[in-house]
Amino acid sequence: MNWFTGIVVFVIIWWTALFAVLPIGTRPVQQADAASGWRGTPEHPRLLMKVIVTTIVAGVLWIAADALIQSDYISFRHGLFAAPEY
């Protein structure tokens, strides 16, 4: 995989991992709004910690994806996923 494809794959993995990491450790506001009853966003979302964890998780998954892409385990040139020859 070249550098541009590697960056694109990392961004896609990072964005997907962000949505998996966001709900971890969040607690709702204890007192609901008196008028609407809405509890709103968490008091302490800890976004910096979640960005760091997301980057670590995405890095590990990107390394695994790169290893899988570089290997011949899944290939579109030969084997099960190969296009038919004409």
N, CA, C and O of each residue as an XYZ file, in Angstrom:
344
protein
N       0.856     -1.160      0.000
C       0.000      0.000      0.000
C       0.905      1.226      0.000
O       1.861      1.304      0.772
N       0.597      2.177     -0.867
C       1.426      3.384     -0.922
C       1.026      4.348      0.207
O       0.095      4.066      0.962
N       1.718      5.465      0.318
C       1.511      6.357      1.464
C       0.130      6.995      1.448
O      -0.468      7.176      2.509
N      -0.395      7.340      0.273
C      -1.709      7.974      0.200
C      -2.806      6.993      0.617
O      -3.700      7.344      1.387
N      -2.732      5.780      0.113
C      -3.706      4.763      0.490
C      -3.606      4.444      1.979
O      -4.620      4.217      2.638
N      -2.396      4.427      2.501
C      -2.212      4.176      3.926
C      -2.859      5.245      4.790
O      -3.464      4.937      5.817
N      -2.735      6.502      4.377
C      -3.358      7.600      5.131
C      -4.873      7.509      5.054
O      -5.556      7.700      6.060
N      -5.404      7.221      3.879
C      -6.856      7.117      3.716
C      -7.407      5.967      4.558
O      -8.434      6.123      5.218
N      -6.745      4.830      4.541
C      -7.190      3.685      5.338
C      -7.113      4.016      6.820
O      -8.010      3.648      7.578
N      -6.054      4.705      7.249
C      -5.938      5.075      8.665
C      -7.062      6.016      9.079
O      -7.637      5.845     10.153
N      -7.385      6.998      8.257
C      -8.452      7.951      8.598
C      -9.798      7.232      8.695
O     -10.583      7.513      9.601
N     -10.069      6.315      7.778
C     -11.331      5.573      7.834
C     -11.385      4.711      9.087
O     -12.420      4.660      9.753
N     -10.294      4.034      9.420
C     -10.259      3.214     10.630
C     -10.380      4.092     11.868
O     -11.088      3.731     12.808
N      -9.699      5.246     11.889
C      -9.741      6.141     13.045
C     -11.156      6.659     13.268
O     -11.640      6.681     14.399
N     -11.818      7.072     12.199
C     -13.171      7.624     12.310
C     -14.143      6.558     12.831
O     -15.003      6.859     13.659
N     -14.012      5.332     12.358
C     -14.862      4.245     12.822
C     -14.569      3.907     14.277
O     -15.490      3.671     15.059
N     -13.296      3.882     14.641
C     -12.923      3.587     16.028
C     -13.383      4.690     16.977
O     -13.697      4.413     18.135
N     -13.425      5.924     16.508
C     -13.888      7.029     17.353
C     -15.309      6.775     17.831
O     -15.611      6.975     19.008
N     -16.179      6.339     16.939
C     -17.558      6.086     17.334
C     -17.676      4.875     18.258
O     -18.649      4.767     19.004
N     -16.715      3.975     18.223
C     -16.718      2.854     19.159
C     -16.202      3.275     20.532
O     -16.629      2.721     21.545
N     -15.292      4.247     20.580
C     -14.670      4.666     21.839
C     -15.475      5.756     22.552
O     -15.412      5.849     23.778
N     -16.218      6.572     21.830
C     -16.921      7.708     22.437
C     -17.811      7.350     23.626
O     -17.765      8.069     24.624
N     -18.608      6.301     23.586
C     -19.492      6.051     24.728
C     -18.801      5.469     25.958
O     -19.422      5.385     27.018
N     -17.554      5.072     25.850
C     -16.867      4.439     26.976
C     -16.614      5.463     28.084
O     -16.017      6.513     27.847
N     -17.065      5.152     29.268
C     -16.793      5.977     30.437
C     -17.631      7.234     30.575
O     -17.318      8.075     31.417
N     -18.667      7.397     29.798
C     -19.492      8.592     29.928
C     -20.592      8.360     30.950
O     -21.176      7.279     31.014
N     -20.865      9.372     31.738
C     -21.931      9.341     32.721
C     -22.872     10.510     32.449
O     -22.405     11.623     32.207
N     -24.179     10.287     32.483
C     -25.103     11.395     32.235
C     -25.096     12.386     33.399
O     -24.634     12.071     34.496
N     -25.607     13.572     33.142
C     -25.737     14.598     34.168
C     -26.721     14.099     35.219
O     -27.755     13.529     34.871
N     -26.417     14.304     36.500
C     -27.272     13.789     37.570
C     -28.620     14.499     37.631
O     -29.659     13.851     37.754
N     -28.608     15.832     37.545
C     -29.847     16.597     37.649
C     -30.356     16.958     36.256
O     -29.673     17.646     35.498
N     -31.548     16.496     35.928
C     -32.139     16.806     34.628
C     -32.614     18.254     34.599
O     -32.852     18.861     35.643
N     -32.750     18.795     33.398
C     -33.262     20.146     33.224
C     -34.700     20.205     33.749
O     -35.512     19.336     33.433
N     -35.014     21.231     34.552
C     -36.333     21.326     35.178
C     -37.442     21.518     34.145
O     -38.542     20.995     34.323
N     -37.176     22.249     33.082
C     -38.225     22.555     32.110
C     -38.506     21.381     31.165
O     -39.663     21.061     30.895
N     -37.447     20.746     30.667
C     -37.654     19.724     29.640
C     -37.391     18.301     30.126
O     -37.860     17.343     29.511
N     -36.658     18.156     31.204
C     -36.303     16.821     31.668
C     -35.109     16.231     30.940
O     -34.722     15.094     31.207
N     -34.521     16.990     30.023
C     -33.393     16.539     29.227
C     -32.127     16.537     30.063
O     -31.856     17.504     30.774
N     -31.362     15.488     29.992
C     -30.123     15.382     30.758
C     -28.928     15.903     29.987
O     -27.908     16.240     30.588
N     -29.030     15.975     28.679
C     -27.987     16.593     27.860
C     -26.710     15.796     27.757
O     -26.690     14.583     27.965
N     -25.644     16.503     27.431
C     -24.343     15.868     27.255
C     -23.707     15.566     28.607
O     -24.102     16.156     29.612
N     -22.736     14.664     28.654
C     -22.075     14.354     29.914
C     -21.329     15.565     30.472
O     -20.879     16.430     29.721
N     -21.204     15.614     31.789
C     -20.486     16.717     32.425
C     -19.006     16.692     32.083
O     -18.412     17.734     31.804
N     -18.410     15.507     32.103
C     -16.977     15.342     31.833
C     -16.793     14.339     30.688
O     -16.635     13.144     30.940
N     -16.810     14.807     29.437
C     -16.720     13.865     28.315
C     -15.325     13.267     28.120
O     -15.197     12.237     27.458
N     -14.265     13.888     28.681
C     -12.881     13.397     28.571
C     -12.503     13.131     27.110
O     -12.056     12.037     26.765
N     -12.688     14.141     26.263
C     -12.458     13.976     24.831
C     -10.991     13.760     24.474
O     -10.689     12.995     23.558
N     -10.078     14.421     25.181
C      -8.652     14.237     24.876
C      -8.234     12.791     25.117
O      -7.504     12.213     24.311
N      -8.690     12.203     26.221
C      -8.372     10.810     26.507
C      -8.967      9.903     25.433
O      -8.340      8.923     25.033
N     -10.165     10.222     24.968
C     -10.807      9.390     23.950
C     -10.124      9.519     22.599
O     -10.062      8.546     21.847
N      -9.611     10.697     22.275
C      -8.856     10.873     21.025
C      -7.560     10.065     21.081
O      -7.171      9.444     20.092
N      -6.898     10.073     22.228
C      -5.653      9.305     22.381
C      -5.927      7.810     22.272
O      -5.207      7.101     21.569
N      -6.957      7.323     22.958
C      -7.304      5.896     22.893
C      -7.717      5.521     21.472
O      -7.349      4.451     20.986
N      -8.470      6.379     20.808
C      -8.888      6.114     19.430
C      -7.680      6.016     18.507
O      -7.640      5.152     17.630
N      -6.699      6.891     18.695
C      -5.499      6.861     17.860
C      -4.705      5.574     18.085
O      -4.187      4.991     17.134
N      -4.610      5.134     19.330
C      -3.894      3.887     19.625
C      -4.611      2.689     19.012
O      -3.988      1.840     18.375
N      -5.937      2.630     19.212
C      -6.718      1.525     18.648
C      -6.633      1.533     17.126
O      -6.454      0.483     16.510
N      -6.760      2.715     16.514
C      -6.691      2.805     15.051
C      -5.303      2.427     14.548
O      -5.182      1.817     13.485
N      -4.265      2.775     15.283
C      -2.909      2.392     14.880
C      -2.723      0.887     14.868
O      -2.138      0.335     13.937
N      -3.220      0.226     15.900
C      -3.107     -1.241     15.969
C      -3.907     -1.883     14.840
O      -3.429     -2.806     14.181
N      -5.135     -1.390     14.620
C      -5.949     -1.949     13.548
C      -5.369     -1.647     12.173
O      -5.493     -2.462     11.258
N      -4.730     -0.475     12.014
C      -4.114     -0.142     10.740
C      -2.919     -1.059     10.457
O      -2.727     -1.499      9.324
N      -2.130     -1.340     11.474
C      -0.998     -2.261     11.295
C      -1.504     -3.641     10.890
O      -0.927     -4.284     10.014
N      -2.592     -4.100     11.532
C      -3.166     -5.397     11.166
C      -3.713     -5.366      9.746
O      -3.531     -6.327      8.997
N      -4.381     -4.279      9.359
C      -4.914     -4.167      7.995
C      -3.787     -4.116      6.974
O      -3.888     -4.727      5.910
N      -2.718     -3.397      7.283
C      -1.580     -3.319      6.363
C      -0.918     -4.682      6.200
O      -0.540     -5.065      5.093
N      -0.780     -5.408      7.295
C      -0.189     -6.749      7.213
C      -1.067     -7.677      6.383
O      -0.558     -8.492      5.613
N      -2.384     -7.556      6.537
C      -3.294     -8.390      5.762
C      -3.263     -8.023      4.283
O      -3.306     -8.898      3.419
N      -3.190     -6.735      4.000
C      -3.148     -6.292      2.599
C      -1.838     -6.717      1.936
O      -1.844     -7.133      0.778
N      -0.725     -6.621      2.647
C       0.582     -6.976      2.082
C       0.759     -8.478      1.917
O       1.541     -8.921      1.075
N       0.035     -9.273      2.719
C       0.175    -10.721      2.627
C      -0.597    -11.251      1.423
O      -1.372    -10.524      0.800
N      -0.380    -12.510      1.107
C      -1.114    -13.158      0.023
C      -2.315    -13.926      0.555
O      -2.909    -14.725     -0.169
N      -2.680    -13.693      1.816
C      -3.807    -14.406      2.410
C      -5.101    -14.057      1.691
O      -5.903    -14.941      1.389
N      -5.309    -12.769      1.414
C      -6.443    -12.324      0.610
C      -5.868    -11.666     -0.635
O      -5.200    -10.636     -0.551
N      -6.128    -12.258     -1.774
C      -5.596    -11.734     -3.020
C      -6.689    -11.717     -4.073
O      -7.487    -12.649     -4.171
N      -6.719    -10.655     -4.855
C      -7.652    -10.574     -5.962
C      -6.994    -11.006     -7.270
O      -7.633    -10.958     -8.321
N      -5.739    -11.424     -7.226
C      -5.022    -11.856     -8.421
C      -5.087    -13.369     -8.615
O      -5.070    -13.852     -9.747
N      -5.161    -14.118     -7.512
C      -5.271    -15.561     -7.591
C      -6.006    -16.075     -6.360
O      -6.076    -15.387     -5.342
N      -6.544    -17.265     -6.451
C      -7.234    -17.864     -5.329
C      -8.739    -17.657     -5.377
O      -9.315    -17.456     -6.447
N      -9.363    -17.707     -4.225
C     -10.823    -17.669     -4.107
C     -11.425    -16.354     -4.601
O     -12.485    -16.360     -5.227
N     -10.769    -15.239     -4.330
C     -11.316    -13.932     -4.693
C     -10.853    -13.431     -6.065
O     -11.133    -12.289     -6.429
N     -10.163    -14.255     -6.811
C      -9.614    -13.820     -8.096
C     -10.703    -13.593     -9.124
O     -11.711    -14.299     -9.144
N     -10.498    -12.615     -9.968
C     -11.416    -12.358    -11.062
C     -11.259    -13.468    -12.104
O     -10.160    -13.989    -12.292
N     -12.328    -13.824    -12.768
C     -12.218    -14.906    -13.765
C     -11.357    -14.462    -14.949
O     -11.381    -13.302    -15.360
N     -10.606    -15.412    -15.476
C      -9.758    -15.138    -16.630
C     -10.563    -15.284    -17.909
O     -11.410    -16.171    -18.014
N     -10.305    -14.429    -18.874
C     -11.008    -14.479    -20.153
C     -10.120    -14.965    -21.235
O     -10.549    -15.071    -22.384
